[in-house]
Amino acid sequence: MDGGFHILFVCTGNICRSALAERLARSALGPGSPLVATSAGTHAVRGRPMAERARRELARLGGEAEGFVSRPLTAELVVTADLVLAAASEHRAEVVALHPPAAARTFTIAEFGALARAVPAENVVCHPDPVRRAAALVAEARSLRGLVRSERPDIADPYGRSRRAYRMAARRIAESLAAPLGLLTAAPVANAPIIRSPAP
């Protein structure tokens, strides 16, 4: 990860929500990007494949599950992550408990999506370097905390539930990631004026 930017997605078992989010992000960022998406679970069993219904939803959304295996969340993963996006508030709390300084760069997936939608695009896309752009997005989102509310910050766990539950979870993840991934992959805008977000 030296010189890159690490986005870590977290859920419980790392076979549904965080796995979906990781692979959707990888698909959007493209191969060879210095922005790298990985995932882990607070109670994950190492080496499990993505849940079959999650795989189907991922394929429907254009992602690829090939080669995915689950892994447990560790303090080291949190320390080395530049941005942590958790499926639910409980996962965010567990991330911060492992490494309290990570609180400033840890959000729920839905919360970060809502914040990214409120970020002035000019403040992010003015950076042609992907790593600087990602860092700018995190800083902008952090500055809007408390000013922009996410009505539903948590994404429900579909594990062991119906196909509809998986579809709803996948849809919410995709919708939440649309704004931040759009900002991270947009064509650079040269000489764009930087609009300062209001102080929290």
C-alpha positions as CSV (number, residue, x, y, z in Angstrom):
1,M,0.0,0.0,0.0
2,D,3.0,2.3,0.1
3,G,2.2,5.4,-1.9
4,G,-1.5,4.3,-2.5
5,F,-4.8,4.8,-0.7
6,H,-6.4,1.9,1.1
7,I,-10.2,1.7,1.5
8,L,-11.3,-0.9,4.0
9,F,-14.9,-2.2,4.1
10,V,-16.1,-3.9,7.3
11,C,-19.2,-5.9,8.2
12,T,-19.7,-8.9,10.5
13,G,-18.8,-12.1,8.5
14,N,-17.1,-10.5,5.5
15,I,-19.1,-12.7,3.1
16,C,-22.1,-10.4,2.2
17,R,-22.1,-6.6,2.8
18,S,-18.4,-5.7,3.0
19,A,-17.6,-8.3,0.3
20,L,-20.1,-6.7,-2.1
21,A,-18.8,-3.2,-1.3
22,E,-15.2,-4.2,-1.9
23,R,-15.9,-5.8,-5.2
24,L,-18.2,-3.0,-6.4
25,A,-15.5,-0.5,-5.5
26,R,-12.8,-2.5,-7.3
27,S,-14.9,-2.7,-10.4
28,A,-15.4,1.1,-10.4
29,L,-11.8,2.0,-9.6
30,G,-10.4,-0.3,-12.3
31,P,-7.2,-2.4,-12.5
32,G,-4.0,-0.7,-11.6
33,S,-5.5,2.0,-9.6
34,P,-3.5,3.3,-6.6
35,L,-6.8,3.3,-4.7
36,V,-7.2,-0.2,-3.4
37,A,-10.4,-1.6,-1.9
38,T,-10.3,-4.6,0.6
39,S,-12.6,-5.9,3.3
40,A,-12.8,-7.7,6.6
41,G,-15.3,-8.9,9.2
42,T,-15.5,-8.3,12.9
43,H,-16.5,-11.9,13.4
44,A,-15.3,-13.4,10.2
45,V,-14.0,-16.9,9.7
46,R,-10.9,-16.8,7.5
47,G,-11.1,-18.2,4.0
48,R,-14.8,-18.4,3.3
49,P,-16.2,-17.5,-0.1
50,M,-18.8,-14.8,-0.7
51,A,-22.4,-15.9,0.1
52,E,-24.0,-17.3,-3.0
53,R,-26.9,-14.8,-3.0
54,A,-24.4,-12.0,-2.5
55,R,-22.4,-13.3,-5.5
56,R,-25.6,-13.2,-7.6
57,E,-26.4,-9.6,-6.6
58,L,-22.8,-8.6,-7.3
59,A,-22.9,-10.1,-10.8
60,R,-26.2,-8.3,-11.5
61,L,-24.5,-5.0,-10.6
62,G,-21.5,-5.8,-12.8
63,G,-19.0,-6.9,-10.2
64,E,-16.8,-10.0,-10.0
65,A,-16.5,-12.3,-7.0
66,E,-13.8,-14.6,-8.4
67,G,-11.1,-15.2,-5.9
68,F,-12.8,-13.6,-2.9
69,V,-12.2,-15.1,0.5
70,S,-13.1,-13.6,3.9
71,R,-10.8,-12.5,6.6
72,P,-11.1,-11.2,10.2
73,L,-10.7,-7.6,11.1
74,T,-7.5,-6.8,12.9
75,A,-6.0,-3.6,14.4
76,E,-3.3,-3.7,11.8
77,L,-5.8,-3.5,9.0
78,V,-7.4,-0.5,10.6
79,V,-4.1,1.2,11.3
80,T,-3.1,0.9,7.6
81,A,-6.4,1.9,6.2
82,D,-6.8,5.5,4.9
83,L,-10.6,5.2,4.9
84,V,-12.8,2.7,6.7
85,L,-16.4,2.2,5.6
86,A,-18.5,0.0,7.8
87,A,-21.8,-1.6,7.0
88,A,-23.4,-0.5,10.3
89,S,-22.7,1.7,13.3
90,E,-21.8,-1.3,15.4
91,H,-19.0,-2.1,13.0
92,R,-17.8,1.4,13.1
93,A,-17.6,1.3,16.9
94,E,-15.6,-2.0,16.7
95,V,-13.2,-0.4,14.2
96,V,-12.6,2.6,16.5
97,A,-12.2,0.4,19.5
98,L,-9.3,-1.4,17.8
99,H,-7.6,1.9,16.9
100,P,-9.2,5.1,18.4
101,P,-7.4,7.5,16.0
102,A,-9.2,5.9,13.1
103,A,-12.5,7.6,14.3
104,A,-11.6,10.6,12.0
105,R,-11.5,8.4,8.9
106,T,-14.2,5.8,9.7
107,F,-17.8,6.1,8.5
108,T,-20.7,3.8,7.7
109,I,-21.1,3.2,4.0
110,A,-24.4,5.0,3.9
111,E,-23.1,7.9,6.0
112,F,-20.2,8.4,3.7
113,G,-22.4,8.3,0.7
114,A,-24.6,11.0,2.1
115,L,-21.6,13.2,3.0
116,A,-20.0,12.7,-0.4
117,R,-23.2,13.8,-2.1
118,A,-22.9,17.1,-0.2
119,V,-19.3,17.7,-1.0
120,P,-18.7,20.4,-3.7
121,A,-17.3,18.3,-6.6
122,E,-14.8,21.0,-7.5
123,N,-13.0,20.4,-4.2
124,V,-12.3,16.8,-5.1
125,V,-12.0,16.6,-8.9
126,C,-9.5,19.5,-9.1
127,H,-6.9,16.9,-8.0
128,P,-5.6,14.9,-10.9
129,D,-3.7,12.6,-8.6
130,P,-6.0,9.8,-7.4
131,V,-4.5,9.5,-3.9
132,R,-4.7,13.3,-3.3
133,R,-8.2,13.2,-4.6
134,A,-9.2,10.4,-2.2
135,A,-7.6,12.2,0.7
136,A,-9.4,15.4,-0.2
137,L,-12.7,13.6,-0.3
138,V,-12.2,12.1,3.2
139,A,-11.3,15.6,4.5
140,E,-14.3,17.2,2.9
141,A,-16.6,14.5,4.2
142,R,-15.2,14.8,7.7
143,S,-15.8,18.5,7.7
144,L,-19.5,18.0,6.9
145,R,-20.1,15.6,9.8
146,G,-22.9,16.9,12.0
147,L,-24.1,19.2,9.2
148,V,-25.3,16.4,6.8
149,R,-27.4,13.7,8.3
150,S,-27.9,10.1,7.0
151,E,-31.4,9.1,7.9
152,R,-30.5,5.4,7.6
153,P,-26.8,5.0,8.4
154,D,-26.9,1.2,8.7
155,I,-27.3,-1.4,6.0
156,A,-29.2,-4.4,7.3
157,D,-27.4,-7.8,7.3
158,P,-29.1,-10.1,4.7
159,Y,-27.2,-13.2,5.8
160,G,-29.6,-16.2,6.1
161,R,-32.5,-14.1,4.8
162,S,-34.5,-13.9,1.6
163,R,-33.3,-13.0,-1.9
164,R,-35.1,-9.7,-1.5
165,A,-33.1,-8.9,1.6
166,Y,-29.9,-9.5,-0.4
167,R,-31.2,-7.3,-3.2
168,M,-32.1,-4.5,-0.9
169,A,-28.7,-4.6,0.8
170,A,-26.8,-4.7,-2.5
171,R,-28.9,-1.8,-3.8
172,R,-28.2,0.3,-0.8
173,I,-24.5,-0.4,-1.0
174,A,-24.4,0.5,-4.7
175,E,-26.4,3.7,-4.1
176,S,-24.3,4.7,-1.2
177,L,-21.0,4.2,-3.1
178,A,-22.2,5.9,-6.3
179,A,-21.3,9.5,-5.2
180,P,-17.9,8.8,-3.6
181,L,-16.8,6.5,-6.4
182,G,-18.1,9.0,-9.0
183,L,-15.9,11.7,-7.5
184,L,-12.9,9.4,-7.3
185,T,-13.1,8.3,-10.9
186,A,-14.3,11.6,-12.6
187,A,-12.1,13.2,-15.2
188,P,-9.9,15.9,-13.6
189,V,-11.1,19.5,-13.9
190,A,-8.1,21.8,-14.5
191,N,-8.0,25.0,-12.5
192,A,-11.3,24.2,-10.8
193,P,-12.0,26.7,-8.0
194,I,-12.0,25.2,-4.5
195,I,-15.1,25.8,-2.6
196,R,-14.6,25.6,1.2
197,S,-17.1,23.5,3.1
198,P,-18.6,25.2,6.1
199,A,-16.8,24.6,9.3
200,P,-18.5,22.0,11.5
